[in-house]
Amino acid sequence: MECNYCGKEVEKSKGKMLVQSSGKRLFFCSGKCQKNWEKNRSHSYPDKEE
Ligand SMILES: [Zn+2]
């Protein structure tokens, strides 16, 4: 799979997986990419927190 943030190939054993409440799975090559993605998401969806 590819990192949902930077698009790099992610190794299953090394990458980070995030499961959204909708059931969609997101993969990140590193915690850094996950953090950046979360930042961007909260930027795009300011009302997302429930
Ligand atoms: Zn990445």
mmCIF file of the protein (N, C-alpha, C, O) and its ligand, coordinates in Angstrom:
data_MODEL
# 
_entry.id   MODEL 
# 
loop_
_entity.id 
_entity.type 
_entity.pdbx_number_of_molecules 
1 polymer     1 
2 non-polymer 1 
# 
_entity_poly.entity_id                      1 
_entity_poly.type                           'polypeptide(L)' 
_entity_poly.nstd_linkage                   no 
_entity_poly.nstd_monomer                   no 
_entity_poly.pdbx_seq_one_letter_code       MECNYCGKEVEKSKGKMLVQSSGKRLFFCSGKCQKNWEKNRSHSYPDKEE 
_entity_poly.pdbx_seq_one_letter_code_can   MECNYCGKEVEKSKGKMLVQSSGKRLFFCSGKCQKNWEKNRSHSYPDKEE 
_entity_poly.pdbx_strand_id                 A 
# 
loop_
_entity_poly_seq.entity_id 
_entity_poly_seq.num 
_entity_poly_seq.mon_id 
_entity_poly_seq.hetero 
1 1  MET n 
1 2  GLU n 
1 3  CYS n 
1 4  ASN n 
1 5  TYR n 
1 6  CYS n 
1 7  GLY n 
1 8  LYS n 
1 9  GLU n 
1 10 VAL n 
1 11 GLU n 
1 12 LYS n 
1 13 SER n 
1 14 LYS n 
1 15 GLY n 
1 16 LYS n 
1 17 MET n 
1 18 LEU n 
1 19 VAL n 
1 20 GLN n 
1 21 SER n 
1 22 SER n 
1 23 GLY n 
1 24 LYS n 
1 25 ARG n 
1 26 LEU n 
1 27 PHE n 
1 28 PHE n 
1 29 CYS n 
1 30 SER n 
1 31 GLY n 
1 32 LYS n 
1 33 CYS n 
1 34 GLN n 
1 35 LYS n 
1 36 ASN n 
1 37 TRP n 
1 38 GLU n 
1 39 LYS n 
1 40 ASN n 
1 41 ARG n 
1 42 SER n 
1 43 HIS n 
1 44 SER n 
1 45 TYR n 
1 46 PRO n 
1 47 ASP n 
1 48 LYS n 
1 49 GLU n 
1 50 GLU n 
# 
loop_
_struct_asym.id 
_struct_asym.entity_id 
A 1 
B 2 
# 
loop_
_chem_comp.id 
_chem_comp.type 
_chem_comp.mon_nstd_flag 
ARG 'L-peptide linking' y 
ASN 'L-peptide linking' y 
ASP 'L-peptide linking' y 
CYS 'L-peptide linking' y 
GLN 'L-peptide linking' y 
GLU 'L-peptide linking' y 
GLY 'peptide linking'   y 
HIS 'L-peptide linking' y 
LEU 'L-peptide linking' y 
LYS 'L-peptide linking' y 
MET 'L-peptide linking' y 
PHE 'L-peptide linking' y 
PRO 'L-peptide linking' y 
SER 'L-peptide linking' y 
TRP 'L-peptide linking' y 
TYR 'L-peptide linking' y 
VAL 'L-peptide linking' y 
ZN  non-polymer         . 
# 
_pdbx_entity_nonpoly.entity_id   2 
_pdbx_entity_nonpoly.name        ? 
_pdbx_entity_nonpoly.comp_id     ZN 
# 
_pdbx_nonpoly_scheme.asym_id         B 
_pdbx_nonpoly_scheme.entity_id       2 
_pdbx_nonpoly_scheme.mon_id          ZN 
_pdbx_nonpoly_scheme.ndb_seq_num     1 
_pdbx_nonpoly_scheme.pdb_seq_num     101 
_pdbx_nonpoly_scheme.auth_seq_num    101 
_pdbx_nonpoly_scheme.pdb_mon_id      ZN 
_pdbx_nonpoly_scheme.auth_mon_id     ZN 
_pdbx_nonpoly_scheme.pdb_strand_id   A 
_pdbx_nonpoly_scheme.pdb_ins_code    . 
# 
loop_
_atom_site.group_PDB 
_atom_site.id 
_atom_site.type_symbol 
_atom_site.label_atom_id 
_atom_site.label_alt_id 
_atom_site.label_comp_id 
_atom_site.label_asym_id 
_atom_site.label_entity_id 
_atom_site.label_seq_id 
_atom_site.pdbx_PDB_ins_code 
_atom_site.Cartn_x 
_atom_site.Cartn_y 
_atom_site.Cartn_z 
_atom_site.occupancy 
_atom_site.B_iso_or_equiv 
_atom_site.pdbx_formal_charge 
_atom_site.auth_seq_id 
_atom_site.auth_comp_id 
_atom_site.auth_asym_id 
_atom_site.auth_atom_id 
_atom_site.pdbx_PDB_model_num 
ATOM   1   N  N  . MET A 1 1  ? 0.839   -1.202 0.000  1.00 0.00 ? 1   MET A N  1 
ATOM   2   C  CA . MET A 1 1  ? 0.000   0.000  0.000  1.00 0.00 ? 1   MET A CA 1 
ATOM   3   C  C  . MET A 1 1  ? 0.866   1.240  0.000  1.00 0.00 ? 1   MET A C  1 
ATOM   4   O  O  . MET A 1 1  ? 2.072   1.174  0.241  1.00 0.00 ? 1   MET A O  1 
ATOM   5   N  N  . GLU A 1 2  ? 0.240   2.370  -0.272 1.00 0.00 ? 2   GLU A N  1 
ATOM   6   C  CA . GLU A 1 2  ? 0.993   3.622  -0.317 1.00 0.00 ? 2   GLU A CA 1 
ATOM   7   C  C  . GLU A 1 2  ? 0.611   4.512  0.850  1.00 0.00 ? 2   GLU A C  1 
ATOM   8   O  O  . GLU A 1 2  ? -0.512  4.478  1.353  1.00 0.00 ? 2   GLU A O  1 
ATOM   9   N  N  . CYS A 1 3  ? 1.577   5.302  1.259  1.00 0.00 ? 3   CYS A N  1 
ATOM   10  C  CA . CYS A 1 3  ? 1.337   6.284  2.314  1.00 0.00 ? 3   CYS A CA 1 
ATOM   11  C  C  . CYS A 1 3  ? 0.246   7.259  1.848  1.00 0.00 ? 3   CYS A C  1 
ATOM   12  O  O  . CYS A 1 3  ? 0.326   7.818  0.755  1.00 0.00 ? 3   CYS A O  1 
ATOM   13  N  N  . ASN A 1 4  ? -0.755  7.449  2.682  1.00 0.00 ? 4   ASN A N  1 
ATOM   14  C  CA . ASN A 1 4  ? -1.859  8.332  2.301  1.00 0.00 ? 4   ASN A CA 1 
ATOM   15  C  C  . ASN A 1 4  ? -1.457  9.799  2.298  1.00 0.00 ? 4   ASN A C  1 
ATOM   16  O  O  . ASN A 1 4  ? -2.198  10.654 1.814  1.00 0.00 ? 4   ASN A O  1 
ATOM   17  N  N  . TYR A 1 5  ? -0.295  10.079 2.835  1.00 0.00 ? 5   TYR A N  1 
ATOM   18  C  CA . TYR A 1 5  ? 0.131   11.478 2.863  1.00 0.00 ? 5   TYR A CA 1 
ATOM   19  C  C  . TYR A 1 5  ? 1.136   11.793 1.762  1.00 0.00 ? 5   TYR A C  1 
ATOM   20  O  O  . TYR A 1 5  ? 0.933   12.720 0.978  1.00 0.00 ? 5   TYR A O  1 
ATOM   21  N  N  . CYS A 1 6  ? 2.220   11.021 1.702  1.00 0.00 ? 6   CYS A N  1 
ATOM   22  C  CA . CYS A 1 6  ? 3.280   11.366 0.750  1.00 0.00 ? 6   CYS A CA 1 
ATOM   23  C  C  . CYS A 1 6  ? 3.285   10.453 -0.471 1.00 0.00 ? 6   CYS A C  1 
ATOM   24  O  O  . CYS A 1 6  ? 3.963   10.754 -1.454 1.00 0.00 ? 6   CYS A O  1 
ATOM   25  N  N  . GLY A 1 7  ? 2.544   9.343  -0.432 1.00 0.00 ? 7   GLY A N  1 
ATOM   26  C  CA . GLY A 1 7  ? 2.435   8.496  -1.603 1.00 0.00 ? 7   GLY A CA 1 
ATOM   27  C  C  . GLY A 1 7  ? 3.543   7.457  -1.739 1.00 0.00 ? 7   GLY A C  1 
ATOM   28  O  O  . GLY A 1 7  ? 3.581   6.699  -2.709 1.00 0.00 ? 7   GLY A O  1 
ATOM   29  N  N  . LYS A 1 8  ? 4.451   7.428  -0.749 1.00 0.00 ? 8   LYS A N  1 
ATOM   30  C  CA . LYS A 1 8  ? 5.518   6.428  -0.785 1.00 0.00 ? 8   LYS A CA 1 
ATOM   31  C  C  . LYS A 1 8  ? 4.963   5.047  -0.464 1.00 0.00 ? 8   LYS A C  1 
ATOM   32  O  O  . LYS A 1 8  ? 3.931   4.898  0.191  1.00 0.00 ? 8   LYS A O  1 
ATOM   33  N  N  . GLU A 1 9  ? 5.675   4.060  -0.941 1.00 0.00 ? 9   GLU A N  1 
ATOM   34  C  CA . GLU A 1 9  ? 5.304   2.690  -0.622 1.00 0.00 ? 9   GLU A CA 1 
ATOM   35  C  C  . GLU A 1 9  ? 5.518   2.442  0.879  1.00 0.00 ? 9   GLU A C  1 
ATOM   36  O  O  . GLU A 1 9  ? 6.552   2.817  1.432  1.00 0.00 ? 9   GLU A O  1 
ATOM   37  N  N  . VAL A 1 10 ? 4.559   1.825  1.516  1.00 0.00 ? 10  VAL A N  1 
ATOM   38  C  CA . VAL A 1 10 ? 4.655   1.555  2.950  1.00 0.00 ? 10  VAL A CA 1 
ATOM   39  C  C  . VAL A 1 10 ? 4.749   0.058  3.188  1.00 0.00 ? 10  VAL A C  1 
ATOM   40  O  O  . VAL A 1 10 ? 3.941   -0.718 2.677  1.00 0.00 ? 10  VAL A O  1 
ATOM   41  N  N  . GLU A 1 11 ? 5.741   -0.333 3.966  1.00 0.00 ? 11  GLU A N  1 
ATOM   42  C  CA . GLU A 1 11 ? 5.827   -1.738 4.334  1.00 0.00 ? 11  GLU A CA 1 
ATOM   43  C  C  . GLU A 1 11 ? 4.871   -1.997 5.488  1.00 0.00 ? 11  GLU A C  1 
ATOM   44  O  O  . GLU A 1 11 ? 4.812   -1.240 6.457  1.00 0.00 ? 11  GLU A O  1 
ATOM   45  N  N  . LYS A 1 12 ? 4.138   -3.069 5.358  1.00 0.00 ? 12  LYS A N  1 
ATOM   46  C  CA . LYS A 1 12 ? 3.091   -3.341 6.339  1.00 0.00 ? 12  LYS A CA 1 
ATOM   47  C  C  . LYS A 1 12 ? 3.644   -3.388 7.758  1.00 0.00 ? 12  LYS A C  1 
ATOM   48  O  O  . LYS A 1 12 ? 3.006   -2.910 8.696  1.00 0.00 ? 12  LYS A O  1 
ATOM   49  N  N  . SER A 1 13 ? 4.837   -3.967 7.911  1.00 0.00 ? 13  SER A N  1 
ATOM   50  C  CA . SER A 1 13 ? 5.407   -4.131 9.248  1.00 0.00 ? 13  SER A CA 1 
ATOM   51  C  C  . SER A 1 13 ? 5.917   -2.816 9.824  1.00 0.00 ? 13  SER A C  1 
ATOM   52  O  O  . SER A 1 13 ? 6.006   -2.655 11.042 1.00 0.00 ? 13  SER A O  1 
ATOM   53  N  N  . LYS A 1 14 ? 6.251   -1.876 8.942  1.00 0.00 ? 14  LYS A N  1 
ATOM   54  C  CA . LYS A 1 14 ? 6.850   -0.623 9.410  1.00 0.00 ? 14  LYS A CA 1 
ATOM   55  C  C  . LYS A 1 14 ? 5.861   0.534  9.440  1.00 0.00 ? 14  LYS A C  1 
ATOM   56  O  O  . LYS A 1 14 ? 5.999   1.466  10.233 1.00 0.00 ? 14  LYS A O  1 
ATOM   57  N  N  . GLY A 1 15 ? 4.869   0.463  8.570  1.00 0.00 ? 15  GLY A N  1 
ATOM   58  C  CA . GLY A 1 15 ? 3.954   1.590  8.442  1.00 0.00 ? 15  GLY A CA 1 
ATOM   59  C  C  . GLY A 1 15 ? 2.983   1.693  9.604  1.00 0.00 ? 15  GLY A C  1 
ATOM   60  O  O  . GLY A 1 15 ? 2.904   0.811  10.458 1.00 0.00 ? 15  GLY A O  1 
ATOM   61  N  N  . LYS A 1 16 ? 2.265   2.769  9.610  1.00 0.00 ? 16  LYS A N  1 
ATOM   62  C  CA . LYS A 1 16 ? 1.243   2.986  10.626 1.00 0.00 ? 16  LYS A CA 1 
ATOM   63  C  C  . LYS A 1 16 ? -0.112  2.931  9.949  1.00 0.00 ? 16  LYS A C  1 
ATOM   64  O  O  . LYS A 1 16 ? -0.314  3.483  8.868  1.00 0.00 ? 16  LYS A O  1 
ATOM   65  N  N  . MET A 1 17 ? -1.035  2.249  10.614 1.00 0.00 ? 17  MET A N  1 
ATOM   66  C  CA . MET A 1 17 ? -2.366  2.157  10.054 1.00 0.00 ? 17  MET A CA 1 
ATOM   67  C  C  . MET A 1 17 ? -3.351  2.893  10.941 1.00 0.00 ? 17  MET A C  1 
ATOM   68  O  O  . MET A 1 17 ? -3.309  2.811  12.168 1.00 0.00 ? 17  MET A O  1 
ATOM   69  N  N  . LEU A 1 18 ? -4.233  3.612  10.277 1.00 0.00 ? 18  LEU A N  1 
ATOM   70  C  CA . LEU A 1 18 ? -5.251  4.359  10.995 1.00 0.00 ? 18  LEU A CA 1 
ATOM   71  C  C  . LEU A 1 18 ? -6.600  3.918  10.446 1.00 0.00 ? 18  LEU A C  1 
ATOM   72  O  O  . LEU A 1 18 ? -6.828  3.951  9.237  1.00 0.00 ? 18  LEU A O  1 
ATOM   73  N  N  . VAL A 1 19 ? -7.494  3.505  11.340 1.00 0.00 ? 19  VAL A N  1 
ATOM   74  C  CA . VAL A 1 19 ? -8.823  3.113  10.892 1.00 0.00 ? 19  VAL A CA 1 
ATOM   75  C  C  . VAL A 1 19 ? -9.809  4.201  11.280 1.00 0.00 ? 19  VAL A C  1 
ATOM   76  O  O  . VAL A 1 19 ? -9.979  4.522  12.456 1.00 0.00 ? 19  VAL A O  1 
ATOM   77  N  N  . GLN A 1 20 ? -10.438 4.748  10.290 1.00 0.00 ? 20  GLN A N  1 
ATOM   78  C  CA . GLN A 1 20 ? -11.393 5.819  10.547 1.00 0.00 ? 20  GLN A CA 1 
ATOM   79  C  C  . GLN A 1 20 ? -12.709 5.240  11.039 1.00 0.00 ? 20  GLN A C  1 
ATOM   80  O  O  . GLN A 1 20 ? -12.973 4.048  10.883 1.00 0.00 ? 20  GLN A O  1 
ATOM   81  N  N  . SER A 1 21 ? -13.529 6.094  11.634 1.00 0.00 ? 21  SER A N  1 
ATOM   82  C  CA . SER A 1 21 ? -14.815 5.641  12.161 1.00 0.00 ? 21  SER A CA 1 
ATOM   83  C  C  . SER A 1 21 ? -15.694 5.067  11.065 1.00 0.00 ? 21  SER A C  1 
ATOM   84  O  O  . SER A 1 21 ? -16.568 4.241  11.328 1.00 0.00 ? 21  SER A O  1 
ATOM   85  N  N  . SER A 1 22 ? -15.459 5.510  9.826  1.00 0.00 ? 22  SER A N  1 
ATOM   86  C  CA . SER A 1 22 ? -16.235 5.001  8.697  1.00 0.00 ? 22  SER A CA 1 
ATOM   87  C  C  . SER A 1 22 ? -15.792 3.599  8.305  1.00 0.00 ? 22  SER A C  1 
ATOM   88  O  O  . SER A 1 22 ? -16.458 2.923  7.521  1.00 0.00 ? 22  SER A O  1 
ATOM   89  N  N  . GLY A 1 23 ? -14.654 3.166  8.863  1.00 0.00 ? 23  GLY A N  1 
ATOM   90  C  CA . GLY A 1 23 ? -14.129 1.856  8.521  1.00 0.00 ? 23  GLY A CA 1 
ATOM   91  C  C  . GLY A 1 23 ? -13.045 1.912  7.472  1.00 0.00 ? 23  GLY A C  1 
ATOM   92  O  O  . GLY A 1 23 ? -12.426 0.893  7.166  1.00 0.00 ? 23  GLY A O  1 
ATOM   93  N  N  . LYS A 1 24 ? -12.801 3.091  6.911  1.00 0.00 ? 24  LYS A N  1 
ATOM   94  C  CA . LYS A 1 24 ? -11.764 3.238  5.899  1.00 0.00 ? 24  LYS A CA 1 
ATOM   95  C  C  . LYS A 1 24 ? -10.393 3.165  6.561  1.00 0.00 ? 24  LYS A C  1 
ATOM   96  O  O  . LYS A 1 24 ? -10.170 3.764  7.613  1.00 0.00 ? 24  LYS A O  1 
ATOM   97  N  N  . ARG A 1 25 ? -9.481  2.429  5.941  1.00 0.00 ? 25  ARG A N  1 
ATOM   98  C  CA . ARG A 1 25 ? -8.139  2.287  6.481  1.00 0.00 ? 25  ARG A CA 1 
ATOM   99  C  C  . ARG A 1 25 ? -7.170  3.201  5.753  1.00 0.00 ? 25  ARG A C  1 
ATOM   100 O  O  . ARG A 1 25 ? -7.163  3.287  4.525  1.00 0.00 ? 25  ARG A O  1 
ATOM   101 N  N  . LEU A 1 26 ? -6.357  3.876  6.542  1.00 0.00 ? 26  LEU A N  1 
ATOM   102 C  CA . LEU A 1 26 ? -5.346  4.761  5.969  1.00 0.00 ? 26  LEU A CA 1 
ATOM   103 C  C  . LEU A 1 26 ? -3.984  4.262  6.405  1.00 0.00 ? 26  LEU A C  1 
ATOM   104 O  O  . LEU A 1 26 ? -3.816  3.777  7.523  1.00 0.00 ? 26  LEU A O  1 
ATOM   105 N  N  . PHE A 1 27 ? -3.019  4.384  5.520  1.00 0.00 ? 27  PHE A N  1 
ATOM   106 C  CA . PHE A 1 27 ? -1.665  3.922  5.827  1.00 0.00 ? 27  PHE A CA 1 
ATOM   107 C  C  . PHE A 1 27 ? -0.685  5.076  5.729  1.00 0.00 ? 27  PHE A C  1 
ATOM   108 O  O  . PHE A 1 27 ? -0.790  5.935  4.854  1.00 0.00 ? 27  PHE A O  1 
ATOM   109 N  N  . PHE A 1 28 ? 0.266   5.073  6.645  1.00 0.00 ? 28  PHE A N  1 
ATOM   110 C  CA . PHE A 1 28 ? 1.303   6.103  6.644  1.00 0.00 ? 28  PHE A CA 1 
ATOM   111 C  C  . PHE A 1 28 ? 2.661   5.444  6.811  1.00 0.00 ? 28  PHE A C  1 
ATOM   112 O  O  . PHE A 1 28 ? 2.806   4.463  7.540  1.00 0.00 ? 28  PHE A O  1 
ATOM   113 N  N  . CYS A 1 29 ? 3.652   5.996  6.125  1.00 0.00 ? 29  CYS A N  1 
ATOM   114 C  CA . CYS A 1 29 ? 4.985   5.409  6.183  1.00 0.00 ? 29  CYS A CA 1 
ATOM   115 C  C  . CYS A 1 29 ? 5.672   5.772  7.500  1.00 0.00 ? 29  CYS A C  1 
ATOM   116 O  O  . CYS A 1 29 ? 6.632   5.113  7.899  1.00 0.00 ? 29  CYS A O  1 
ATOM   117 N  N  . SER A 1 30 ? 5.187   6.814  8.174  1.00 0.00 ? 30  SER A N  1 
ATOM   118 C  CA . SER A 1 30 ? 5.807   7.233  9.420  1.00 0.00 ? 30  SER A CA 1 
ATOM   119 C  C  . SER A 1 30 ? 4.829   8.054  10.241 1.00 0.00 ? 30  SER A C  1 
ATOM   120 O  O  . SER A 1 30 ? 3.811   8.530  9.736  1.00 0.00 ? 30  SER A O  1 
ATOM   121 N  N  . GLY A 1 31 ? 5.160   8.211  11.523 1.00 0.00 ? 31  GLY A N  1 
ATOM   122 C  CA . GLY A 1 31 ? 4.316   9.015  12.388 1.00 0.00 ? 31  GLY A CA 1 
ATOM   123 C  C  . GLY A 1 31 ? 4.261   10.460 11.931 1.00 0.00 ? 31  GLY A C  1 
ATOM   124 O  O  . GLY A 1 31 ? 3.275   11.163 12.154 1.00 0.00 ? 31  GLY A O  1 
ATOM   125 N  N  . LYS A 1 32 ? 5.331   10.888 11.290 1.00 0.00 ? 32  LYS A N  1 
ATOM   126 C  CA . LYS A 1 32 ? 5.389   12.253 10.790 1.00 0.00 ? 32  LYS A CA 1 
ATOM   127 C  C  . LYS A 1 32 ? 4.314   12.482 9.720  1.00 0.00 ? 32  LYS A C  1 
ATOM   128 O  O  . LYS A 1 32 ? 3.598   13.483 9.735  1.00 0.00 ? 32  LYS A O  1 
ATOM   129 N  N  . CYS A 1 33 ? 4.228   11.534 8.804  1.00 0.00 ? 33  CYS A N  1 
ATOM   130 C  CA . CYS A 1 33 ? 3.230   11.657 7.755  1.00 0.00 ? 33  CYS A CA 1 
ATOM   131 C  C  . CYS A 1 33 ? 1.824   11.608 8.348  1.00 0.00 ? 33  CYS A C  1 
ATOM   132 O  O  . CYS A 1 33 ? 0.929   12.322 7.897  1.00 0.00 ? 33  CYS A O  1 
ATOM   133 N  N  . GLN A 1 34 ? 1.635   10.765 9.356  1.00 0.00 ? 34  GLN A N  1 
ATOM   134 C  CA . GLN A 1 34 ? 0.321   10.679 9.983  1.00 0.00 ? 34  GLN A CA 1 
ATOM   135 C  C  . GLN A 1 34 ? -0.045  12.008 10.616 1.00 0.00 ? 34  GLN A C  1 
ATOM   136 O  O  . GLN A 1 34 ? -1.175  12.477 10.479 1.00 0.00 ? 34  GLN A O  1 
ATOM   137 N  N  . LYS A 1 35 ? 0.910   12.617 11.311 1.00 0.00 ? 35  LYS A N  1 
ATOM   138 C  CA . LYS A 1 35 ? 0.647   13.897 11.963 1.00 0.00 ? 35  LYS A CA 1 
ATOM   139 C  C  . LYS A 1 35 ? 0.311   14.963 10.939 1.00 0.00 ? 35  LYS A C  1 
ATOM   140 O  O  . LYS A 1 35 ? -0.631  15.736 11.111 1.00 0.00 ? 35  LYS A O  1 
ATOM   141 N  N  . ASN A 1 36 ? 1.098   14.993 9.867  1.00 0.00 ? 36  ASN A N  1 
ATOM   142 C  CA . ASN A 1 36 ? 0.850   15.995 8.832  1.00 0.00 ? 36  ASN A CA 1 
ATOM   143 C  C  . ASN A 1 36 ? -0.524  15.795 8.204  1.00 0.00 ? 36  ASN A C  1 
ATOM   144 O  O  . ASN A 1 36 ? -1.250  16.752 7.932  1.00 0.00 ? 36  ASN A O  1 
ATOM   145 N  N  . TRP A 1 37 ? -0.858  14.538 7.983  1.00 0.00 ? 37  TRP A N  1 
ATOM   146 C  CA . TRP A 1 37 ? -2.154  14.248 7.390  1.00 0.00 ? 37  TRP A CA 1 
ATOM   147 C  C  . TRP A 1 37 ? -3.281  14.690 8.332  1.00 0.00 ? 37  TRP A C  1 
ATOM   148 O  O  . TRP A 1 37 ? -4.279  15.263 7.896  1.00 0.00 ? 37  TRP A O  1 
ATOM   149 N  N  . GLU A 1 38 ? -3.104  14.415 9.616  1.00 0.00 ? 38  GLU A N  1 
ATOM   150 C  CA . GLU A 1 38 ? -4.130  14.811 10.586 1.00 0.00 ? 38  GLU A CA 1 
ATOM   151 C  C  . GLU A 1 38 ? -4.284  16.330 10.625 1.00 0.00 ? 38  GLU A C  1 
ATOM   152 O  O  . GLU A 1 38 ? -5.392  16.852 10.747 1.00 0.00 ? 38  GLU A O  1 
ATOM   153 N  N  . LYS A 1 39 ? -3.169  17.017 10.521 1.00 0.00 ? 39  LYS A N  1 
ATOM   154 C  CA . LYS A 1 39 ? -3.212  18.482 10.474 1.00 0.00 ? 39  LYS A CA 1 
ATOM   155 C  C  . LYS A 1 39 ? -4.038  18.940 9.287  1.00 0.00 ? 39  LYS A C  1 
ATOM   156 O  O  . LYS A 1 39 ? -4.931  19.778 9.412  1.00 0.00 ? 39  LYS A O  1 
ATOM   157 N  N  . ASN A 1 40 ? -3.717  18.369 8.124  1.00 0.00 ? 40  ASN A N  1 
ATOM   158 C  CA . ASN A 1 40 ? -4.417  18.769 6.912  1.00 0.00 ? 40  ASN A CA 1 
ATOM   159 C  C  . ASN A 1 40 ? -5.893  18.420 6.988  1.00 0.00 ? 40  ASN A C  1 
ATOM   160 O  O  . ASN A 1 40 ? -6.752  19.158 6.507  1.00 0.00 ? 40  ASN A O  1 
ATOM   161 N  N  . ARG A 1 41 ? -6.167  17.272 7.607  1.00 0.00 ? 41  ARG A N  1 
ATOM   162 C  CA . ARG A 1 41 ? -7.563  16.856 7.686  1.00 0.00 ? 41  ARG A CA 1 
ATOM   163 C  C  . ARG A 1 41 ? -8.354  17.832 8.552  1.00 0.00 ? 41  ARG A C  1 
ATOM   164 O  O  . ARG A 1 41 ? -9.452  18.257 8.190  1.00 0.00 ? 41  ARG A O  1 
ATOM   165 N  N  . SER A 1 42 ? -7.772  18.181 9.711  1.00 0.00 ? 42  SER A N  1 
ATOM   166 C  CA . SER A 1 42 ? -8.502  19.085 10.588 1.00 0.00 ? 42  SER A CA 1 
ATOM   167 C  C  . SER A 1 42 ? -8.659  20.449 9.927  1.00 0.00 ? 42  SER A C  1 
ATOM   168 O  O  . SER A 1 42 ? -9.574  21.212 10.239 1.00 0.00 ? 42  SER A O  1 
ATOM   169 N  N  . HIS A 1 43 ? -7.734  20.736 8.998  1.00 0.00 ? 43  HIS A N  1 
ATOM   170 C  CA . HIS A 1 43 ? -7.828  21.985 8.262  1.00 0.00 ? 43  HIS A CA 1 
ATOM   171 C  C  . HIS A 1 43 ? -8.989  21.917 7.274  1.00 0.00 ? 43  HIS A C  1 
ATOM   172 O  O  . HIS A 1 43 ? -9.711  22.893 7.066  1.00 0.00 ? 43  HIS A O  1 
ATOM   173 N  N  . SER A 1 44 ? -9.150  20.738 6.671  1.00 0.00 ? 44  SER A N  1 
ATOM   174 C  CA . SER A 1 44 ? -10.181 20.580 5.653  1.00 0.00 ? 44  SER A CA 1 
ATOM   175 C  C  . SER A 1 44 ? -11.562 20.364 6.273  1.00 0.00 ? 44  SER A C  1 
ATOM   176 O  O  . SER A 1 44 ? -12.583 20.779 5.725  1.00 0.00 ? 44  SER A O  1 
ATOM   177 N  N  . TYR A 1 45 ? -11.561 19.706 7.425  1.00 0.00 ? 45  TYR A N  1 
ATOM   178 C  CA . TYR A 1 45 ? -12.841 19.397 8.059  1.00 0.00 ? 45  TYR A CA 1 
ATOM   179 C  C  . TYR A 1 45 ? -12.843 19.883 9.505  1.00 0.00 ? 45  TYR A C  1 
ATOM   180 O  O  . TYR A 1 45 ? -12.707 19.080 10.428 1.00 0.00 ? 45  TYR A O  1 
ATOM   181 N  N  . PRO A 1 46 ? -12.991 21.164 9.705  1.00 0.00 ? 46  PRO A N  1 
ATOM   182 C  CA . PRO A 1 46 ? -12.912 21.721 11.060 1.00 0.00 ? 46  PRO A CA 1 
ATOM   183 C  C  . PRO A 1 46 ? -14.019 21.215 11.971 1.00 0.00 ? 46  PRO A C  1 
ATOM   184 O  O  . PRO A 1 46 ? -13.893 21.301 13.193 1.00 0.00 ? 46  PRO A O  1 
ATOM   185 N  N  . ASP A 1 47 ? -15.089 20.694 11.412 1.00 0.00 ? 47  ASP A N  1 
ATOM   186 C  CA . ASP A 1 47 ? -16.196 20.238 12.250 1.00 0.00 ? 47  ASP A CA 1 
ATOM   187 C  C  . ASP A 1 47 ? -16.191 18.730 12.443 1.00 0.00 ? 47  ASP A C  1 
ATOM   188 O  O  . ASP A 1 47 ? -17.182 18.140 12.874 1.00 0.00 ? 47  ASP A O  1 
ATOM   189 N  N  . LYS A 1 48 ? -15.050 18.113 12.112 1.00 0.00 ? 48  LYS A N  1 
ATOM   190 C  CA . LYS A 1 48 ? -14.999 16.661 12.106 1.00 0.00 ? 48  LYS A CA 1 
ATOM   191 C  C  . LYS A 1 48 ? -15.110 16.061 13.513 1.00 0.00 ? 48  LYS A C  1 
ATOM   192 O  O  . LYS A 1 48 ? -15.672 14.979 13.682 1.00 0.00 ? 48  LYS A O  1 
ATOM   193 N  N  . GLU A 1 49 ? -14.586 16.744 14.500 1.00 0.00 ? 49  GLU A N  1 
ATOM   194 C  CA . GLU A 1 49 ? -14.594 16.186 15.860 1.00 0.00 ? 49  GLU A CA 1 
ATOM   195 C  C  . GLU A 1 49 ? -16.002 16.002 16.377 1.00 0.00 ? 49  GLU A C  1 
ATOM   196 O  O  . GLU A 1 49 ? -16.833 16.906 16.296 1.00 0.00 ? 49  GLU A O  1 
ATOM   197 N  N  . GLU A 1 50 ? -16.257 14.838 16.903 1.00 0.00 ? 50  GLU A N  1 
ATOM   198 C  CA . GLU A 1 50 ? -17.594 14.563 17.427 1.00 0.00 ? 50  GLU A CA 1 
ATOM   199 C  C  . GLU A 1 50 ? -17.517 14.002 18.820 1.00 0.00 ? 50  GLU A C  1 
ATOM   200 O  O  . GLU A 1 50 ? -18.547 13.708 19.425 1.00 0.00 ? 50  GLU A O  1 
HETATM 201 ZN ZN . ZN  B 2 .  ? 4.615   9.078  4.041  1.00 0.00 2 101 ZN  A ZN 1 
# 
